[in-house]
Amino acid sequence: MRGMTRRGMRLTVGLLVGAGMVAVELPFIALSGLALLCVYMWPRGRRKVLEPVTAVARCLTESARRRLWFGGADFSYGYDTERALKYLAVRWALGLLGGCVVISALAGATVVLWASTAWMFSTIEHPVDVAETGVGAVFLLFLSLQAVFGMATLEARLARHFLGPTHEKELQRRVAELASSRAGVVAAVNDERRRIERDLHDGVQQRLVALGMLLGRALRAKDETRTVELLRQAHEQSRQALTELREVAWRVYPTVLDEAGLRTALETVAERSAVPVRLDYRLAREPDTAVATVTYFVISEAVTNAVKHSCADRIAVTVNREDNTLFLRIQDNGGGGADALGSGLFGLARRVAAMDGRFRVASPAGGPTTITAELPCA
């Protein structure tokens, strides 16, 4: 509810600013059209007129883009001067309509406040009229608030149509992203295989070699006491080898993820961490297997990196969902300076990119380090 209220306030402010910009955009469009019409048959004069028109159009379009971003509209831009002028020539009508919507909402809120105050603190001679006025104002306020969100969506669609990349450019960008993510997946799989091989070679294999040597020495021993001691050491080595094998299997894929779900798997990560981890899990239902797997590995690896390199004494993990997007946030209070292009974080970025998600690292010197990821989960 708080997030919806905050977004509504931002959209209302954006619509008010957009309505105010009509006072600049409409005269600009009218004067620009008149000036270009006067020099239409004169190429040199047309170029002279286009220079200031282009500069002002760019300025006004960038102002509209920042206003839309403030309201929460998030999409890529790829416009030229001609498309910017077309956008400004159409947008002023939406600006006026948005201003009318906001004024209607303010009028409804004012009448509702007046009716409430009059009902509670004044003697009313015509209570039925006041009640009817209040109900009408509430209805107007409700419709106006709904229209605020509708106008914001309409403005974002208009800007995306005129200022967003063309269909061909969007297809090119998408193909490049898919090619990059596919290469990233292949590289991530190879890195994972190398890591598993290294864990098995440096850990489990060494334990098993030591175990075989101890058993061989126990078979050759003449002294019973010596044999018992060697068997005890062999038993300890087998126990440690089994523990390390379980660790490798857990890092490959935790069975608890399938058996008990994402929340339990993340709680296990927090319990196994050498640094205290505060988990804020806000999902009402379990995401699908692919999203849950990427979520688990991103959080697990991020926590492991923080424990190894950040010198932090606490880590906060947040998992939240808004609409069709899963938001992950891992923050530690360490010294910062994490390299987003390092092998660990770069591998996480590739995992997220393979799911068509977004991955960001903010780690200023002195900390804190904050890792965020957005995963689509329709």
Disulfide bonds with the S-S distance in Angstrom:
none
